[in-house]
Amino acid sequence: MTRAGASGAITVPPGLAGVIVTNTEIGDVRGDEGFYHYRGHSAVELARHHGFEEVAHLLIVGHLPDAAELAAFRARLAGHRALPSAVAELLPAICRTTSDSLQILRSALSLWGGATGQRPLFDAGEDERLATALAAVAVTPTILAAAHRLGRGLEPIAPDPSLGHAEDYLRMVSGERPASQDVRAIETYLVSTMDHGFNASTFTARVVASTGADLAACLVAAIGSFSGPKHGGAPSRALEALEEIGTPDRADAWVRDRITKGELIMGFGHPVYRTRDPRSEMLRDIARGYDDPLVDFATQVEDTFERVLAELKPGRQLHANVEFYAGVVMRLAGLAPDLFTPTFCVARVVGWVANVLEQSHDPKLIRPSARYVGQLAARAG
């Protein structure tokens, strides 16, 4: 922010773009370079070469684990996957009130916080905060998989602590042991989307954490932010666009019509990147590992969209973002579209808890100001 003039008026960029609100050691996005990292490690390279638990350890604990640390971390996460009985008993009732997975997750995590006796971060010690954070990462996919099955009239499947995080999530969703290619595809996606700078939901989580509230409250608030179509709600919408287009020859007219109407093109453009989204390029490579016509169709549509966008919006860098190929990869790995955003949430909960833990070390309450632009009131007296 900058102050202008003797009046002390504050100039604030729309959406707080570029405003620095805190310091972090967790990660950073360098949009001009098309690069982002977790604690100094390229996030894309981590996704290509490391597993979920390794990178979750990096973000939450602070470093990549050695073999003994990884084994202990895996066991600790796996031990928290089962739902508390109070949550398991009430989850069917929650699922009968709504079919929206993120609404279900918000309600279930709020209940989980109470059922596990969570104390405010302000009162909890370091070990207690860490234990709660790991439990949140572990239980989130269990809630989402159970909700998915309950919504289809199927019984939830209990976690298998002998399996890795990504593999067990897919198994709890489908009821079957997933193929290794699908496990690796989803695991790569999860690692690549665990954190991404000070996005809206991460900022929301940190604002709540700054009040000293319990971790469940931080996550419920973050999910509320995340549920918006401009944030986490885009992967299924990008795939819906492909389905609506139908064939490559219709892509040109489809995107021109949307731009003429002033509509957003889901899956294209990013508020930070001024070049290609590195996550999109990596997921496109994963998709090409599948022998499926959807991949060829998606790449043809991507080429057409970029050509038309360059023509109609010259000077703007509008490339495919992570959501465009995320939907393709998740579909190829066997996930239904209503699980696309929840699966994004399975990943991002790692970044949220890492940021909550970091924020809990800062005693300062996040309390910005607003510029009043309404009717002026007369001062009494």
Wavefront OBJ file of the C-alpha trace (Angstrom):
o trace
v 0.000 0.000 0.000
v 1.107 3.569 -0.561
v -0.015 6.765 1.122
v -0.763 9.715 -1.140
v -1.086 13.391 -0.236
v -1.380 15.276 3.022
v -4.784 13.759 3.707
v -3.182 10.368 4.310
v -5.485 8.632 1.798
v -4.455 5.063 1.118
v -4.285 3.746 -2.434
v -5.192 0.059 -2.529
v -4.936 -2.022 -5.723
v -8.050 -4.011 -6.641
v -8.083 -7.409 -4.979
v -5.022 -6.398 -2.898
v -2.901 -7.444 -5.884
v 0.780 -7.170 -5.019
v 0.160 -6.086 -1.412
v 2.539 -7.849 0.989
v 0.682 -8.815 4.162
v 3.149 -11.129 5.916
v 6.354 -13.135 5.588
v 6.351 -16.859 4.811
v 8.874 -19.674 4.465
v 6.370 -22.109 2.960
v 6.424 -21.278 -0.732
v 6.269 -18.669 -3.447
v 4.912 -18.161 -6.950
v 7.057 -16.263 -9.459
v 4.423 -15.536 -12.063
v 6.662 -13.771 -14.569
v 8.918 -16.832 -14.699
v 6.157 -19.457 -14.719
v 7.692 -21.025 -11.608
v 6.593 -21.857 -8.072
v 8.250 -23.699 -5.220
v 7.747 -25.265 -1.799
v 10.406 -24.205 0.712
v 12.966 -23.660 -2.053
v 12.201 -26.863 -3.989
v 10.593 -26.672 -7.437
v 7.008 -27.825 -6.886
v 6.841 -29.362 -10.355
v 9.997 -31.391 -9.775
v 8.674 -32.489 -6.394
v 5.460 -33.639 -8.062
v 7.367 -35.543 -10.737
v 9.751 -37.341 -8.390
v 8.311 -37.462 -4.867
v 5.242 -38.887 -3.186
v 2.417 -37.236 -1.269
v 3.751 -37.988 2.198
v 7.259 -36.758 1.396
v 6.043 -33.380 0.181
v 3.448 -33.039 2.930
v 6.317 -33.538 5.402
v 8.296 -30.831 3.615
v 5.459 -28.313 3.808
v 4.207 -29.095 7.309
v 7.370 -30.121 9.169
v 9.803 -28.024 7.162
v 12.128 -30.395 5.298
v 12.128 -33.452 3.048
v 12.231 -36.524 5.286
v 14.878 -39.224 5.411
v 13.734 -42.856 5.248
v 13.039 -43.173 8.979
v 11.210 -39.848 9.150
v 9.124 -40.762 6.117
v 8.104 -44.131 7.586
v 7.077 -42.480 10.847
v 5.202 -39.715 9.041
v 3.354 -42.217 6.823
v 2.299 -44.224 9.860
v 1.195 -41.128 11.710
v -0.965 -39.909 8.825
v -2.448 -43.348 8.205
v -3.342 -43.637 11.876
v -5.565 -40.559 11.664
v -7.606 -41.529 8.573
v -10.507 -43.177 10.370
v -13.502 -40.982 11.147
v -14.380 -40.327 14.792
v -17.567 -42.225 15.639
v -19.571 -39.003 16.084
v -18.658 -37.881 12.548
v -19.284 -41.319 11.017
v -22.713 -41.504 12.653
v -23.858 -38.053 11.505
v -22.270 -37.988 8.053
v -25.225 -39.777 6.360
v -27.587 -37.129 7.743
v -25.316 -34.358 6.463
v -25.230 -36.005 3.027
v -29.033 -36.137 2.935
v -29.206 -32.358 3.291
v -26.905 -31.542 0.352
v -25.034 -33.249 -2.456
v -22.321 -30.581 -2.575
v -19.089 -32.217 -1.411
v -17.513 -29.035 -0.097
v -20.629 -28.135 1.881
v -20.493 -31.629 3.363
v -16.785 -31.267 4.127
v -17.325 -27.911 5.856
v -19.998 -29.394 8.091
v -18.074 -32.591 8.761
v -14.834 -30.808 9.656
v -16.687 -28.470 11.981
v -18.173 -31.527 13.704
v -14.763 -33.228 13.661
v -13.239 -30.276 15.477
v -15.732 -30.630 18.290
v -15.619 -34.432 18.373
v -11.841 -34.426 18.772
v -11.875 -31.734 21.452
v -9.801 -29.245 19.536
v -8.549 -26.308 21.547
v -7.920 -22.849 20.113
v -4.497 -22.478 18.534
v -3.926 -19.714 21.058
v -4.068 -22.273 23.886
v -2.505 -25.293 22.192
v 1.190 -26.116 22.327
v 3.402 -26.814 19.319
v 3.032 -30.615 19.463
v -0.734 -30.385 19.825
v -1.017 -28.034 16.861
v 1.078 -30.353 14.685
v -0.916 -33.428 15.687
v -4.180 -31.681 14.829
v -2.804 -30.500 11.487
v -1.754 -34.027 10.500
v -5.120 -35.405 11.565
v -6.862 -32.851 9.344
v -4.797 -33.861 6.312
v -5.508 -37.536 7.018
v -9.252 -37.314 7.625
v -10.162 -34.995 4.731
v -10.017 -37.641 1.951
v -11.894 -40.106 4.169
v -14.759 -37.639 4.607
v -14.889 -36.829 0.897
v -14.729 -40.459 -0.246
v -17.442 -41.450 2.245
v -19.654 -38.542 1.159
v -19.216 -39.514 -2.483
v -20.326 -43.082 -1.805
v -23.204 -42.100 0.472
v -24.473 -39.797 -2.252
v -24.723 -42.818 -4.527
v -26.434 -45.041 -2.006
v -23.242 -46.987 -1.258
v -21.643 -47.797 2.065
v -18.465 -45.892 2.941
v -15.251 -47.897 2.916
v -12.934 -47.856 5.899
v -9.368 -46.622 5.423
v -6.539 -49.101 4.902
v -3.498 -47.830 6.834
v -1.187 -50.115 4.847
v -1.757 -48.037 1.693
v -0.334 -44.666 0.725
v -2.439 -41.537 1.011
v -3.319 -41.183 -2.685
v -3.906 -44.884 -3.269
v -6.200 -45.234 -0.267
v -8.203 -42.194 -1.336
v -8.888 -43.736 -4.746
v -9.725 -47.086 -3.130
v -12.159 -45.487 -0.665
v -13.873 -43.713 -3.576
v -14.219 -46.677 -5.947
v -14.164 -49.673 -3.614
v -11.433 -51.270 -5.701
v -7.645 -51.264 -5.611
v -6.650 -48.646 -8.220
v -4.199 -49.182 -11.064
v -0.676 -47.947 -10.420
v -0.886 -45.470 -13.319
v -3.990 -43.893 -11.809
v -2.410 -43.705 -8.361
v 0.678 -41.985 -9.708
v -1.376 -39.585 -11.842
v -3.492 -38.489 -8.894
v -0.522 -38.349 -6.543
v 1.340 -36.094 -8.963
v -1.707 -33.847 -9.213
v -2.078 -33.717 -5.421
v 1.562 -32.776 -4.870
v 1.453 -30.093 -7.557
v -1.572 -28.373 -5.988
v -0.782 -28.567 -2.252
v 0.145 -24.913 -2.060
v 0.268 -21.951 -4.397
v 1.277 -18.769 -2.686
v -1.176 -16.458 -0.939
v -4.286 -17.546 -2.804
v -7.712 -16.568 -1.465
v -8.335 -19.671 0.650
v -4.837 -19.694 2.154
v -5.182 -16.033 3.088
v -8.593 -16.775 4.599
v -7.152 -19.610 6.695
v -4.390 -17.344 7.974
v -6.791 -14.536 8.882
v -8.790 -16.954 11.044
v -5.597 -18.457 12.480
v -4.445 -14.981 13.488
v -7.436 -14.772 15.843
v -6.187 -17.852 17.715
v -9.221 -19.964 16.686
v -9.007 -23.750 16.497
v -7.650 -25.414 13.381
v -11.043 -26.774 12.284
v -12.401 -23.213 12.211
v -9.484 -22.161 9.994
v -10.187 -25.007 7.575
v -13.938 -24.420 7.443
v -13.291 -20.782 6.537
v -10.701 -21.758 3.924
v -13.089 -24.231 2.305
v -15.762 -21.564 2.129
v -13.371 -19.411 0.118
v -12.159 -22.367 -1.912
v -15.681 -23.367 -2.964
v -16.107 -20.346 -5.209
v -15.964 -20.974 -8.983
v -13.196 -18.372 -9.343
v -10.973 -20.395 -7.027
v -11.257 -24.157 -6.458
v -14.446 -24.747 -8.362
v -13.073 -24.697 -11.908
v -11.749 -28.220 -12.799
v -15.171 -29.721 -13.481
v -16.282 -26.577 -15.319
v -13.292 -26.812 -17.662
v -14.193 -30.419 -18.512
v -17.827 -29.395 -18.947
v -16.652 -26.902 -21.563
v -14.881 -29.686 -23.472
v -18.035 -31.786 -23.354
v -20.142 -28.874 -24.570
v -17.768 -28.185 -27.460
v -17.941 -31.826 -28.480
v -15.588 -31.804 -31.466
v -12.406 -29.809 -32.267
v -13.996 -27.991 -35.220
v -16.479 -26.302 -32.856
v -13.858 -24.879 -30.503
v -13.173 -21.681 -32.491
v -16.799 -20.573 -32.622
v -17.410 -21.616 -28.997
v -14.623 -19.511 -27.510
v -15.417 -16.505 -29.759
v -19.024 -16.592 -28.597
v -18.004 -16.651 -24.913
v -15.581 -13.766 -25.323
v -18.180 -11.698 -27.210
v -20.578 -12.233 -24.314
v -17.904 -11.224 -21.809
v -17.955 -14.627 -20.109
v -15.020 -16.193 -18.281
v -13.246 -19.020 -20.070
v -12.771 -21.555 -17.295
v -9.388 -23.242 -17.404
v -7.595 -20.339 -19.112
v -5.702 -17.401 -17.714
v -4.341 -16.914 -14.200
v -4.132 -13.870 -11.906
v -0.446 -14.515 -11.147
v 1.162 -16.217 -14.133
v 2.191 -14.026 -17.037
v 3.410 -17.037 -18.968
v 2.376 -20.686 -19.106
v 1.154 -22.328 -15.909
v 3.814 -24.955 -15.093
v 1.183 -27.157 -13.444
v -0.839 -27.290 -16.640
v 2.180 -28.337 -18.698
v 3.029 -31.117 -16.240
v -0.550 -32.421 -16.111
v -0.712 -32.385 -19.899
v 2.345 -34.667 -19.923
v 0.604 -37.003 -17.475
v -2.547 -37.041 -19.617
v -0.494 -37.970 -22.669
v 0.566 -41.128 -20.824
v -2.986 -42.405 -21.289
v -4.102 -43.815 -24.637
v -7.403 -41.982 -24.736
v -9.051 -39.763 -27.384
v -9.937 -37.216 -24.694
v -6.260 -36.229 -24.530
v -5.977 -35.455 -28.235
v -9.249 -33.543 -28.108
v -8.126 -31.473 -25.118
v -4.807 -30.520 -26.704
v -6.538 -29.501 -29.948
v -9.006 -27.340 -28.022
v -6.145 -25.816 -26.035
v -4.344 -24.846 -29.259
v -7.523 -23.317 -30.708
v -8.350 -21.396 -27.548
v -4.860 -19.922 -27.288
v -4.913 -18.850 -30.930
v -8.319 -17.173 -30.631
v -7.521 -15.566 -27.280
v -4.288 -14.146 -28.689
v -6.271 -12.693 -31.596
v -9.150 -11.224 -29.581
v -7.197 -10.188 -26.483
v -3.807 -9.089 -27.842
v -1.154 -8.312 -25.288
v -2.634 -10.590 -22.639
v -1.041 -13.911 -21.732
v -4.018 -16.270 -21.603
v -2.835 -19.856 -21.511
v -4.315 -23.047 -20.096
v -4.116 -23.065 -16.313
v -4.024 -25.974 -13.883
v -7.790 -26.520 -13.989
v -7.880 -27.266 -17.728
v -5.812 -30.454 -17.599
v -6.670 -31.268 -13.977
v -10.161 -32.282 -15.053
v -8.769 -34.367 -17.904
v -6.285 -36.194 -15.660
v -8.849 -36.875 -12.947
v -11.352 -38.189 -15.483
v -8.712 -40.491 -16.970
v -7.804 -41.741 -13.483
v -11.414 -42.728 -12.873
v -12.758 -39.873 -10.766
v -16.240 -38.488 -11.430
v -16.553 -34.736 -12.142
v -18.206 -34.087 -8.777
v -14.960 -35.253 -7.171
v -12.671 -32.897 -9.088
v -12.869 -29.934 -6.719
v -12.930 -32.176 -3.610
v -9.747 -33.859 -4.853
v -8.186 -30.422 -5.268
v -9.194 -29.896 -1.625
v -7.452 -33.150 -0.572
v -4.256 -31.552 -1.844
v -4.733 -27.981 -0.698
v -5.514 -28.929 2.914
v -1.772 -29.607 3.253
v -0.940 -26.032 2.318
v -3.703 -24.674 4.516
v -2.500 -26.434 7.666
v 1.123 -25.502 6.925
v 0.080 -21.854 6.685
v -2.091 -22.080 9.792
v 0.836 -23.489 11.765
v 3.122 -20.731 10.495
v 0.547 -18.037 11.279
v 0.068 -19.407 14.795
v 3.623 -18.263 15.603
v 2.740 -14.635 14.834
v 1.085 -12.828 17.776
v -0.311 -10.079 15.562
v -4.022 -10.151 14.645
v -4.655 -9.588 10.922
v -6.930 -6.560 11.035
v -6.824 -4.371 7.876
v -8.814 -1.204 7.281
v -11.395 -0.239 4.682
v -11.895 3.123 3.002
v -15.400 4.410 3.779
v -17.093 5.717 0.620
v -20.699 5.958 1.807
v -22.746 8.891 3.014
v -20.910 11.091 5.492
v -22.313 11.337 8.987
v -22.444 14.581 10.923
v -20.382 14.523 14.085
v -22.473 15.091 17.209
v -21.744 18.246 19.171
l 1 2 3 4 5 6 7 8 9 10 11 12 13 14 15 16 17 18 19 20 21 22 23 24 25 26 27 28 29 30 31 32 33 34 35 36 37 38 39 40 41 42 43 44 45 46 47 48 49 50 51 52 53 54 55 56 57 58 59 60 61 62 63 64 65 66 67 68 69 70 71 72 73 74 75 76 77 78 79 80 81 82 83 84 85 86 87 88 89 90 91 92 93 94 95 96 97 98 99 100 101 102 103 104 105 106 107 108 109 110 111 112 113 114 115 116 117 118 119 120 121 122 123 124 125 126 127 128 129 130 131 132 133 134 135 136 137 138 139 140 141 142 143 144 145 146 147 148 149 150 151 152 153 154 155 156 157 158 159 160 161 162 163 164 165 166 167 168 169 170 171 172 173 174 175 176 177 178 179 180 181 182 183 184 185 186 187 188 189 190 191 192 193 194 195 196 197 198 199 200 201 202 203 204 205 206 207 208 209 210 211 212 213 214 215 216 217 218 219 220 221 222 223 224 225 226 227 228 229 230 231 232 233 234 235 236 237 238 239 240 241 242 243 244 245 246 247 248 249 250 251 252 253 254 255 256 257 258 259 260 261 262 263 264 265 266 267 268 269 270 271 272 273 274 275 276 277 278 279 280 281 282 283 284 285 286 287 288 289 290 291 292 293 294 295 296 297 298 299 300 301 302 303 304 305 306 307 308 309 310 311 312 313 314 315 316 317 318 319 320 321 322 323 324 325 326 327 328 329 330 331 332 333 334 335 336 337 338 339 340 341 342 343 344 345 346 347 348 349 350 351 352 353 354 355 356 357 358 359 360 361 362 363 364 365 366 367 368 369 370 371 372 373 374 375 376 377 378 379 380 381
